[in-house]
Amino acid sequence: MAKPKRVYSKPYGEKHIIGFLFAISVSLTVFLGSLLLILSLLKIPDIRSVAEYKPAQATEILDRHGNVIERVFTENRTVVPLSQMPAYLPQAFVAAEDGRFFEHPGLDVWSVFRAVINNVRSGRRAQGGSTITQQVARSLLLTPEKTFLRKFKEAILAWRIDTLLSKDEILYIYLNQIYLGSGAYGVEAASQVYFGKRARDLKLGEAAILAGLPQAPSRYSPHKNMNAALERQRYVLNRMAADGYVSEASAQNAYLRSLKLAEKPDQKRAVNGYFIQLVTKQAEKIIGKSLNRAGIRIHTTMDSRQQQLAAAALTRGLDSSFSGDKEVQGAIVSLDTCNGRVRALVGGRDFNTSAFDRATQARRSAGSLFKPLLYAAAFTKGFTPDSTLMDSPFAIRGHDGKEWRPRNFSGKYFGETTLRVALVKSRNIIAIKLLQQVGIKRVQKLAEAFGIRPPITSDLSLALGATGVSLLEITAAYSPFVCKGQYFSPTLISGIDSNGGRKIFRDTPTGNQVLSSSVASVMKGLLSEVIRNGTGKRAGGLGTVSGGKTGTTNDNRDAWFVGFSDKTLTGVWFGYDDNKSLGNGRNGGVVAAPVWREFMSGVSTR
């Protein structure tokens, strides 16, 4: 049988090769064109903005020790590098949210497949399978709607981001961008909101609480549902142990450690609100714009411990002297005597109820608080504490033709009296006669040098303090008496920095010599006698050198006490906003001096 004839195929010619290459080119062109068309129709965002991550940040207001006392923001966020986080903080988020983060290229196909299977089994969309990189893409570049188109865009963007940035760079953006509930974006803001500390100071258990929040910030918030938060914390710690980030023993110890949550914002605002309100106004004047998006750090002079002592002393004073009368208001301020730095300022009973600041916005008659300024002017003119005037009734006719018959608070008169006794006992008649001899303009000029803002009363009633002052300015006006004649203007802001640490503003306390040191020494001694033997006896007993002056206006409308002890200068005021009487017997020595003493006792034990 003959063998079949083998048929040889013709070799490909040049035309075939050209046609083949042309077909490949057309196919690639169609593919790439279609891909570009799809991408164009999908409107995939430009990812360069991710690499240039510069979100809006909160302005932080700090106390004198660097603790955050308030955050002002449009979006509550403070960006911090990974180097300022404990290693277990990012590890906790990776373990909880994306265990294969360091292995996959932005997309975790296995996690997506697993999520699909679980969703099919449960009959609902229980899991999403999003990686950390996908969450970054969604947060920065996409809208939050839950559609397959958005998920497709998210996947493309995640892959592109993973090729553009390192894993640490992606993690840095994620940890500063993620929403963690209670208005907090990023781990630094969340650390402040939930634990009142910086992210770098978080313990392992606290880090696990934060890492459990992204899945459902409201449901797992320790402020709202501690049991759910602890259950989620246990899951995170178990994942960290399983992935080798921490030992099982460390995870168990972290779970068993009790959590101390930060005060809620309204609780902090009740204590710090008046101080913060004043700082905010002053800072905005300095930088020339709103703090909401400034992203700066404001270093204040507040001593948080003194601020809490002041608020507590004022509350107890209101409760003990005016029990049940919620309309009575009070205020307290405290400064370092010889630099003017305000350590505490409370401007009312409750900031959350009324933001009107009685420490700085209210201008009330100073009463006898003004007398030390008058006596200082007299001693400057040549009078001495042993100079005498006659304490006796007298009358004077004013410009309106009406007769004025002033009297002492007690209604009694004591004849020839030394200026020492007159000041210590707060005798009104002596003060008026002294003003006649010293001259109103001389006293006005000295008062302005002591920080009292004009207009200042220009008749003899000035001797009785019938001129408006704020608690802060009259308290600061006593600084020359204890600072060898130097006046220090009160300050609440010591410095302002950019978020990156660049210095924007610095305050350097400088004193103005407004009184001779010899007269200042005399006045300091007399004010000490006021507490030992005069109207301020209820402020005594501190065990240190102290002095001060009571003040009470007509019909007990205002009750004041301003005094010093060691390096602290403090003023207290009580009154009604509508200027009605506090009631019989409720004068400065009775209601204000004990509150001053309680506060100063607490300060001296620090």
C-alpha positions in Angstrom: 0.0 0.0 0.0 1.4 3.3 -1.1 2.2 5.9 1.6 0.0 9.0 1.6 1.7 12.0 0.1 2.7 14.5 2.9 1.3 18.0 2.3 3.6 20.8 3.4 2.0 24.1 4.5 3.3 27.1 2.8 5.7 29.2 5.0 4.3 32.5 6.2 5.3 35.3 4.0 6.0 39.0 4.7 2.4 39.9 4.2 1.3 37.4 6.8 3.7 38.8 9.4 2.7 42.3 8.7 -1.0 41.4 8.9 -0.4 39.6 12.2 1.4 42.6 13.7 -1.3 44.9 12.4 -3.9 42.7 14.1 -2.1 42.8 17.4 -1.7 46.6 17.1 -5.4 47.0 16.4 -6.3 44.8 19.3 -4.0 46.6 21.7 -5.3 49.9 20.4 -8.9 48.8 20.9 -8.1 47.4 24.3 -6.2 50.4 25.6 -8.7 52.8 24.0 -11.6 50.9 25.6 -9.7 51.0 28.9 -9.1 54.7 28.6 -12.7 55.3 27.6 -13.9 53.2 30.6 -11.6 55.1 32.9 -12.8 58.4 31.4 -16.4 57.4 31.9 -15.7 56.2 35.4 -14.0 59.6 36.1 -11.3 58.0 38.2 -9.8 60.8 40.4 -6.1 61.9 40.2 -4.2 60.2 43.0 -1.5 62.8 43.2 -3.5 64.6 46.0 -3.1 61.5 48.1 0.7 61.8 48.0 0.4 65.4 48.9 -1.8 64.7 52.0 -2.4 68.0 53.8 -5.9 67.8 55.4 -7.5 70.6 57.5 -6.4 70.3 61.1 -7.8 71.3 64.5 -6.3 74.2 66.5 -5.1 72.9 69.9 -5.2 75.1 73.0 -2.8 73.9 75.6 -2.4 74.7 79.3 1.0 75.8 80.8 2.2 72.2 81.0 1.4 71.3 77.4 -1.9 69.4 78.1 -4.6 69.9 75.5 -7.6 71.7 77.1 -9.6 72.5 74.0 -9.6 71.7 70.3 -11.2 74.2 67.8 -12.0 72.8 64.4 -14.1 72.4 61.4 -12.9 68.8 61.2 -11.4 67.5 64.4 -8.0 66.2 63.3 -4.3 66.6 64.2 -1.8 64.9 61.9 1.0 63.0 63.6 3.8 60.9 62.0 4.1 57.2 62.7 7.2 58.0 64.7 5.0 59.8 67.3 2.8 56.7 67.8 3.7 53.6 69.9 4.4 50.7 67.6 1.4 48.7 68.8 -1.0 51.5 67.7 -0.7 51.0 63.9 -0.3 47.3 64.5 -3.6 47.2 66.3 -5.4 48.8 63.3 -3.6 46.4 60.8 -4.6 43.4 62.9 -8.2 44.5 63.2 -8.8 45.9 59.7 -6.4 44.3 57.2 -4.2 41.4 58.5 -2.5 41.0 55.1 -1.9 44.7 54.6 1.9 44.3 54.2 1.5 41.5 51.7 -1.2 42.4 49.2 -0.9 45.1 46.4 -3.7 47.3 47.7 -6.4 44.7 47.0 -6.8 41.4 49.0 -8.6 39.1 46.6 -8.9 36.3 49.3 -10.6 38.7 51.7 -13.0 39.8 49.0 -13.8 36.2 48.2 -14.3 35.4 51.9 -16.6 38.4 52.4 -18.7 37.4 49.4 -19.1 33.8 50.8 -20.0 35.1 54.2 -22.5 37.6 52.8 -24.2 34.9 50.7 -24.4 32.7 53.8 -25.9 35.4 55.9 -28.2 36.7 53.2 -27.1 40.3 53.8 -24.1 42.6 53.2 -22.3 41.8 56.5 -18.7 42.2 55.3 -17.1 44.4 52.7 -13.6 43.1 52.5 -12.0 46.5 52.1 -8.3 46.9 52.7 -6.7 49.8 54.5 -5.6 51.1 51.1 -9.1 50.9 49.8 -10.4 52.8 52.8 -7.8 55.5 52.1 -9.0 55.7 48.5 -12.6 55.9 49.5 -12.0 58.5 52.2 -9.9 60.9 50.2 -11.1 60.4 46.6 -14.6 59.0 46.5 -18.1 59.6 47.7 -19.5 57.3 50.5 -22.4 55.7 48.5 -22.4 51.9 48.5 -22.5 50.8 44.9 -20.6 48.3 42.8 -19.4 51.1 40.5 -17.8 52.9 43.5 -16.3 49.6 44.7 -14.8 49.1 41.2 -13.3 52.6 41.3 -12.1 52.0 44.8 -10.2 48.8 43.7 -8.5 50.6 40.8 -7.5 53.5 43.0 -6.2 51.2 45.8 -4.0 49.4 43.3 -2.6 52.7 42.0 -2.0 54.1 45.4 -0.2 51.0 46.5 2.2 51.4 43.5 2.7 55.1 44.2 3.2 55.0 48.0 5.0 52.8 50.5 3.1 50.8 53.0 4.2 53.2 55.9 3.0 56.2 53.9 -0.4 54.6 53.3 -0.6 53.7 57.0 0.3 57.2 58.0 -2.5 58.7 55.9 -5.0 56.1 57.1 -4.3 56.6 60.8 -4.7 60.4 60.4 -7.7 60.3 58.1 -10.0 57.6 59.5 -13.2 58.6 61.3 -13.3 57.2 64.8 -16.5 58.6 66.2 -17.5 61.5 68.5 -16.4 63.9 65.8 -12.8 62.7 65.9 -10.8 62.1 62.7 -7.5 60.2 63.1 -5.8 58.6 66.1 -4.5 61.8 67.7 -7.9 63.5 67.9 -9.5 60.2 69.0 -6.9 59.8 71.8 -7.8 63.2 73.1 -11.6 62.7 72.8 -11.7 59.3 74.5 -8.7 59.3 76.8 -7.6 62.9 77.2 -4.0 62.2 76.1 -1.8 62.2 73.0 -1.6 59.2 70.8 2.1 58.7 71.8 0.9 58.1 75.4 -1.7 55.5 74.7 -1.5 52.1 76.5 -2.0 48.9 74.6 -5.5 48.4 75.8 -6.4 52.0 74.8 -4.9 51.5 71.3 -7.0 48.4 70.9 -10.2 50.3 71.8 -9.4 52.9 69.0 -8.6 50.1 66.5 -12.0 48.6 67.2 -13.9 51.7 66.2 -13.6 52.0 62.4 -16.1 49.2 61.7 -18.9 51.0 63.7 -17.7 54.1 65.6 -21.0 54.8 67.2 -21.7 51.2 68.2 -18.3 50.6 69.7 -17.8 54.0 71.3 -16.6 53.6 75.0 -18.6 56.8 75.8 -21.8 55.3 74.6 -21.5 51.5 75.0 -18.6 50.3 77.1 -19.6 46.7 77.0 -19.6 46.6 73.2 -16.3 48.6 73.2 -14.6 46.0 75.5 -15.9 43.1 73.4 -14.4 44.7 70.3 -11.2 45.4 72.2 -10.9 41.7 73.1 -11.2 40.9 69.4 -8.5 43.3 68.4 -6.1 42.1 71.1 -6.7 38.5 70.1 -5.9 39.4 66.5 -2.8 41.1 67.5 -1.6 38.1 69.5 -2.5 35.7 66.6 -0.5 37.9 64.1 2.5 38.0 66.5 2.4 41.7 67.3 2.1 41.1 71.0 2.3 38.1 73.3 -0.9 36.4 74.6 0.1 37.5 78.1 0.4 41.1 77.1 -2.9 41.0 75.3 -4.6 39.5 78.4 -3.0 42.1 80.7 -4.1 44.9 78.4 -7.7 43.6 78.4 -7.8 43.3 82.2 -6.5 46.8 82.7 -9.3 49.3 83.6 -9.9 52.2 81.3 -10.0 55.8 82.4 -12.0 57.9 79.9 -11.6 61.6 79.4 -14.3 64.0 80.5 -16.9 64.7 77.9 -16.6 68.1 76.1 -19.5 69.7 78.0 -18.0 68.7 81.3 -14.6 70.2 80.4 -16.3 73.3 79.0 -18.1 73.9 82.3 -14.7 74.3 84.0 -12.6 75.8 81.2 -15.2 77.5 79.0 -14.7 81.2 80.1 -10.9 80.9 79.9 -11.0 79.3 76.5 -13.5 81.8 75.1 -11.2 84.7 76.0 -8.1 82.9 74.6 -10.0 82.2 71.4 -10.9 85.9 70.9 -7.3 87.1 71.7 -5.7 84.4 69.4 -7.9 85.3 66.5 -6.8 88.9 66.8 -3.2 87.9 66.9 -3.3 85.6 63.8 -6.0 87.6 62.0 -8.3 84.6 61.1 -10.7 82.1 62.6 -9.1 79.2 64.6 -11.4 76.6 63.0 -9.0 75.8 60.1 -5.9 77.5 61.4 -4.3 74.2 62.6 -2.1 76.0 65.2 -1.1 75.4 68.7 -1.9 78.0 71.3 0.1 77.8 74.5 -1.9 79.4 77.3 -1.0 80.4 80.9 -3.7 78.2 82.5 -2.7 75.9 85.3 -5.3 73.2 84.9 -5.1 72.3 88.6 -5.7 75.9 89.7 -8.5 76.2 87.2 -10.3 73.2 88.7 -9.6 74.5 92.2 -11.1 77.9 91.3 -14.2 76.4 89.7 -14.8 74.1 92.8 -14.2 76.9 95.3 -16.6 79.2 93.4 -19.3 76.5 93.2 -19.0 75.8 97.0 -19.1 79.5 97.8 -22.3 79.9 95.7 -23.9 76.9 97.3 -23.0 77.8 100.9 -23.8 81.6 100.8 -26.7 81.6 98.3 -28.2 78.1 98.6 -31.0 77.6 96.2 -30.7 80.9 94.4 -29.4 80.1 91.0 -29.5 83.7 89.8 -26.6 84.8 91.9 -23.4 84.8 89.9 -19.7 84.7 90.9 -16.3 84.9 89.3 -12.7 84.2 90.3 -9.4 84.9 88.7 -5.9 84.1 89.7 -2.5 85.3 88.4 1.1 84.9 89.1 1.8 88.2 91.0 4.9 89.4 89.2 4.5 88.3 85.6 0.7 88.8 85.0 0.2 85.3 83.7 -3.4 84.2 84.4 -3.5 80.7 85.9 -7.2 80.4 86.5 -10.3 82.3 85.3 -13.9 81.4 85.9 -16.5 83.9 84.8 -19.7 82.6 86.1 -21.8 79.8 87.7 -22.0 77.6 84.5 -20.5 78.4 81.1 -22.9 75.9 79.4 -25.8 77.9 80.7 -24.4 81.4 80.3 -21.3 82.3 78.3 -21.3 85.9 79.6 -17.9 86.4 81.3 -18.3 88.2 84.6 -14.5 88.2 85.1 -13.8 90.3 82.0 -17.0 91.5 80.3 -18.9 92.8 83.3 -17.8 96.2 84.7 -19.1 96.6 88.2 -18.5 99.3 90.8 -15.2 98.5 92.6 -16.3 99.6 96.0 -13.6 99.6 98.7 -11.3 97.6 96.4 -10.4 101.0 94.9 -9.2 102.5 98.2 -5.6 101.0 98.1 -5.1 102.9 94.8 -6.2 106.1 96.5 -3.9 105.5 99.5 -1.0 104.7 97.2 -1.4 108.0 95.5 -1.6 109.8 98.9 1.7 108.1 100.1 3.3 109.1 96.8 2.3 112.8 97.5 3.9 112.7 101.0 1.3 111.3 103.4 2.3 108.4 105.7 0.3 105.6 107.4 0.5 107.7 110.6 -1.0 110.8 109.0 -4.4 111.6 110.5 -7.7 112.9 109.3 -11.0 113.6 111.1 -13.6 110.9 110.8 -16.7 112.9 111.3 -20.0 113.6 109.4 -19.8 116.1 106.6 -21.9 117.1 103.6 -21.0 118.4 100.1 -23.1 119.9 97.4 -22.6 118.5 93.9 -22.8 120.1 90.5 -26.5 119.3 90.3 -27.1 121.2 93.5 -28.0 118.1 95.5 -26.4 117.6 98.9 -24.3 114.4 99.4 -23.9 113.1 103.0 -21.6 110.0 102.8 -21.2 107.8 105.8 -19.1 104.9 107.0 -20.3 101.3 106.4 -21.0 100.9 110.1 -22.9 104.2 110.3 -20.5 105.3 113.1 -17.8 108.0 113.2 -14.4 107.7 115.0 -12.9 111.1 115.2 -9.2 111.6 114.5 -8.0 108.5 112.7 -4.6 107.5 111.2 -4.6 106.5 107.5 -3.3 103.1 108.7 -6.5 102.4 110.7 -8.7 104.0 108.1 -7.5 101.6 105.3 -7.5 98.5 107.5 -11.0 99.3 108.8 -12.2 100.6 105.4 -13.5 104.0 106.7 -15.4 105.8 103.9 -15.2 109.3 105.4 -11.4 109.3 105.7 -11.1 108.1 102.1 -13.3 110.9 100.8 -11.4 113.6 102.7 -8.1 112.1 101.6 -9.2 112.2 97.9 -10.0 115.9 98.4 -6.5 116.6 99.5 -4.7 114.3 97.0 -6.7 115.4 94.0 -9.0 113.4 91.7 -6.8 113.8 88.6 -3.7 112.4 90.5 -5.7 109.4 91.5 -7.1 108.9 88.1 -3.7 109.0 86.5 -2.3 106.4 89.0 -5.4 104.2 88.4 -4.8 104.2 84.6 -1.1 103.3 85.2 -2.4 100.4 87.4 -4.4 99.1 84.4 -7.8 100.5 85.2 -9.5 101.4 81.9 -11.1 104.8 81.5 -13.5 106.4 81.9 -12.7 106.7 85.6 -15.2 108.6 87.8 -14.2 112.2 88.2 -15.9 113.2 91.4 -15.5 112.4 95.1 -17.5 109.2 94.9 -14.3 107.8 93.3 -13.0 107.4 96.9 -15.7 104.8 97.5 -14.9 102.9 94.3 -17.9 104.3 92.3 -16.2 103.5 89.0 -16.6 100.5 86.8 -13.9 97.8 86.7 -13.7 94.2 85.6 -12.5 91.5 88.1 -9.5 90.7 86.0 -8.3 94.3 85.8 -8.8 95.2 89.4 -7.0 92.0 90.5 -4.1 92.8 88.3 -4.1 96.4 89.6 -2.9 95.0 93.0 0.3 93.6 91.4 2.4 96.8 92.1 1.8 96.4 95.9 3.6 93.0 95.9 6.0 93.5 93.0 8.1 96.4 94.3 5.9 98.9 92.4 5.8 97.2 89.0 2.5 96.6 87.2 2.1 93.5 85.1 -0.7 93.4 82.5 -2.6 90.2 82.7 -1.9 87.7 79.9 -3.6 84.4 78.9 -1.5 83.4 75.9 2.3 82.7 76.2 2.9 81.6 72.7 1.4 80.4 69.4 3.1 77.9 67.0 2.2 76.4 63.7 1.4 72.7 63.7 4.9 72.1 62.5 6.4 74.0 65.4 7.2 77.3 63.7 7.0 80.2 66.2 4.2 82.6 65.3 3.9 84.6 68.5 5.6 84.9 71.9 4.6 86.9 74.9 7.4 88.2 77.2 6.1 89.6 80.5 7.5 93.1 81.2 6.6 95.2 84.2 6.1 98.9 84.3 7.3 100.8 87.3 4.2 102.7 88.4 4.9 103.1 92.1 8.1 103.5 94.1 9.3 100.4 95.8 9.1 102.1 99.2 5.4 103.0 98.8 4.7 99.5 97.5 6.3 98.0 100.6 4.1 100.2 102.8 1.0 99.2 100.9 1.9 95.5 101.1 2.2 95.8 104.9 -1.1 97.6 105.2 -2.9 95.0 103.1 -1.5 92.3 105.3 -3.0 94.1 108.3 -6.4 94.1 106.6 -6.4 90.3 106.9 -4.9 90.2 110.4 -7.0 92.9 112.1 -9.4 94.4 109.5 -12.3 93.6 107.3 -10.6 90.6 105.7 -10.2 88.4 108.8 -12.1 85.6 107.1 -9.3 85.3 104.6 -6.7 84.7 107.3 -5.0 81.6 108.6 -3.0 80.5 105.5 0.2 80.2 107.4 2.1 82.4 104.9 2.5 86.1 104.3 -0.8 87.3 102.8 -2.8 90.4 102.3 -5.8 91.8 100.6 -8.8 94.1 100.6 -12.6 93.6 100.8 -15.0 95.5 98.7 -18.8 96.0 99.0 -20.9 98.4 97.0 -24.2 100.2 98.0 -26.9 97.9 99.2 -24.6 94.9 99.0 -24.9 94.8 95.2 -21.3 93.5 94.8 -19.1 91.5 97.1 -15.4 91.5 96.4 -12.1 90.3 97.8 -8.7 90.7 96.1 -5.6 89.5 97.8 -2.1 87.9 97.5 -0.2 85.1 99.1 3.3 84.0 98.2 3.4 84.4 94.4 -0.3 84.2 93.7 -2.7 87.1 93.3 -6.4 86.2 93.3 -9.7 88.1 93.0 -13.3 86.9 93.9 -16.6 88.6 93.0 -20.3 87.8 93.7 -23.4 89.6 92.5 -26.5 89.5 90.4 -26.4 90.3 86.7 -29.3 92.7 87.1 -27.4 94.5 89.9 -29.9 93.9 92.7 -28.9 93.5 96.3 -27.3 90.3 97.6 -29.1 90.8 100.9 -28.2 92.0 104.4 -24.8 90.9 105.7 -23.6 89.5 102.4 -20.6 91.7 101.9 -17.1 91.1 100.6 -15.7 90.0 103.9 -18.5 87.5 104.5 -19.0 85.8 101.2 -16.0 86.6 99.0 -13.1 86.3 101.5 -13.8 82.7 102.5 -13.9 81.6 98.8 -10.5 83.4 98.3 -9.1 81.6 101.3 -10.3 78.1 100.2 -8.8 78.6 96.8 -5.5 80.0 98.1 -5.2 77.1 100.6 -5.5 74.7 97.7 -2.9 76.5 95.7 -0.4 76.6 98.5 -0.5 72.8 98.9 0.8 72.2 95.3 
